[in-house]
Amino acid sequence: MTYLRLIWLYYESEKPLPLDAATLAFKTGSDESTVTMILSAFFKRSDNGWIQMRCESEIRQYQAKAESARNANRARWSDSSMKSDKKSDKESYPNQEPITNNHKPITNNQKPKNQEPSSSDDAKASRLKNVAVWESYEKAYFNKYGVDPVRNAKVNSQISQLRKRLGDDAVHVAGWFLTHRNGWYTQKMHSLDCLLNDAEKLRTEWATNTQMTNAHARTVDKSTGGGNVFLKLINEGYEP
């Protein structure tokens, strides 16, 4: 189990493990001697930390794949936005004659009006925000399960709905969701269905740094007395 936890730490940070065995023992819940033995057997010591070649290879592949996907998405959105802008201009001014060199320059008495953001600009900004949410979820999913999550039309719609419901917080909640230890989420392998279904609940848990597991829910349900029991548990440093 210590070996697996070290591997998880490696994938989570996407860089070599620190050289301090005591720190790693604390993070993995193991003892220093066990950690040192595993590091010596399965990792290579370097000036930058403990290196695991398989992890390095997987991380490089993931980063290259993610960067390629981001570039492709940006190119697609940019092309789509440009086509939308041209179509919008053509529809708005179908009979407008092209501007020639004979038109008069704008003088001080002909100041241009401030232009309001077009609908195409708003749509492009919305798409960019949706991508940020997806990338947050995709990276956290890969770090946890070692594979990329499925991407299809249903998933795109779910990501859009999640951002509309949570606003800018959706980026943070989407990645944090993969750390949730709720048994139902784990059984469903942290699917977007679960994330979207409990969006507001998960946002509250993320904001309060608390996870509502079954055991935690029973504790809150049985608690008595005045005040906000949920916040009381948080203030007392409760860890599910």
N, C-alpha and C positions, 0 to 999 in steps of 0.2 A: 504493500500500500504506500509506503514511503517513496518508492521509486515512481509510482504513478503520480503521486502528488507533486514530485519534483518536475515531472514531465508537464503536468498541467500548468505549473508556475512558469515553465519555459515558454509554452505556447501563449499563455496569458500576457506575458511581458514582451514576447517576440524578441528576446535578446538573451545572451548567456546568463546563467545563474550567478549571483554574487559569490565571491570566494569565501565569505564568512560562513562557516558551517553552523555556527550557533544561530545566526539569523534564519538560515534555511530550516534548521530543526524546529524553531519556533513557528515558522509559517506552515510547516507540514505536520505539526503535532507529534514529532518524533524526537529521538534523542540525538545528541551530537555525534556519538560514535557510529550509530547506524547510518546517519547521513553521510559522514566522512567515508565510510566503507562503500556505500553505493556510488558516491561521486567518483571515487578512485577506480571502481570497477566499470562504470558505464559512461563516464564523462571524461573529457580531456581538459586539463587545467591550462589556462592562458592568462595573459595580462588583463584581458577584458572580463574574465570570469570563467565558469565551468561551461564547456561547449559540448553539445550532443549533436553529432553530425546529422542524424536522421531528422532531428527537430529543425536544424538549420536549413536542410534541404526542403522540408515541408513548408517552412515559413517563407523562404524565398519564392517558392512556387506560388504560395497563396498571395503574397504581396504583388508578384508580377501579374497574376491573374486578376487581382482586385484592381490594380492600376489600369490594366488593359480594359476592363469592364467600365471603369469610370470614364476613361477617355472616349470609349465607344458611345457611352450614354451622353456625354457632353456634346459630342459631335452630332448625334442624332437629334438631341433637343435643339441645338443651334440651327441645324438645317430645317427642322420642323418649324421653329420660330420664324426664320427668315421667309419661308414659304407662306406662313400665316400672315406675316406683315405685308408681303407683296399683294396677297389676295385681298386683304382688308383695304389697302390703299386703292386697289383697282375698283373694288365694289363701292367705295365711298366717293370716288371722283371719276366716274366712267367717261365723262365728256371733257375732262380737263385736257387742254392742249399742253404739249411739252414746253418746258421753259427754255428759252433761247438766250443768246447773248444780248438780245435787244431789250430785255426787261430792265426796268430802272432799279437802281440800288435802293435799299432801305435808308431813309433819312431819319433825323431825330424826331420827325413828326410821324414816323411810321414804325414805331417800336413793336417788335414781335410779341405776341401774347405768350405767357407761360403755358407750356404744353402739359396737359395732364397725362399721367402714365396710361398707355394704351392697354386694352384688354389682353393683347398678345404678350405684353411685358408682365402683366399679372400672372398669366398662365405659365410663362417660363419660370418666374420666381416660385410659383407653386410646385412645379415639377422638380426644381432644384432642391426644394425643401423635402419633397417626398424621397428623393434619392438619398439625401443625408440620413433620413430615418431608416431606409432600407440598408444602407451601408453599415450603420450602427448595429442593426439586428444581424446582418450577414456575418460581420466580423466576430461578434460574440458567439454566434451559432457555430461557426467554424472552430473557434477556440475550444468550445465545449465538446462538440461531437466529431470534429476532425473531417467534416464534409460540408459542402456548401448547401444551404437550404434551397428548396425548390422555388423557382421564380416563374410565374405564369400570370395570366390576366386576373385570376382571382386574387393572387397575392398582391398585385399592383393596386387593385381596388381596396384591399384591406389596409395597405400602407397609407393610402390616401385618406381613408376613413379614420384611421388612428391619428393622423396629424390634424385632421379637422376637429377631432374630439379633444385632443390634448394640447394642441398648439405646438409651440417650440419645444415644450417638455417631451414631446414624443420621441425626439432623438435620443434623449437620455434614458427614458423609460424602456425603449426598445432594446437597448444594449444591456441595461440592468436586469431586465426580465430573465435573461439566461442564467443569472446567478440565483434565481429563486428556488428554494428547496421544497416548495409545496409538492406533495406526492402526486397530485393530479397533473400538474404541469410536467413533472418528470415522466410520468407514465405516457403523456402525450408528446414527449420530447420537445417541450416548449414551443408548440406550434403557434402560428399567428392567430389561429382560431381562439386559443386560450387568451392570448395577449389582447386581442380585440374585444373579446367577451367581458374581460375584467379590467378594461382600460383605466377607468377612473379609480378603481380600487388600487390597482398597481401604481398609479401615479401618486396616490397618497402614501403608499408604502415606500416608494422611492424617495419622496420628499421628506419623510420622517425617518428614513433609514431603518425601517422595520419590516419584517416579513411575517405575514399572517399565515402561519402554518396551522394545522389542525390542533396541535397542542396549545399553541398561543391562543387560538380562538376559544378553546375550552377554559383557559385561564381567565380570559376577559369575561366570558359568560358567567363564570362562577363568582367573579369578584363583586363585592358589595361596597357601599359607602358612596359619598358624594364625590363630585369632580369627574373629570375625564379620565377613565381608567386606562384607556389606550395611551394617552400622553403620559400618564403616571408610570406605566411600564417602561416607556421610552426613557423618561427622566431617570429612572432607577437603573438604567443600563441593561434592560432585559435583552437577551440574545436568544432567538428561537433555536 
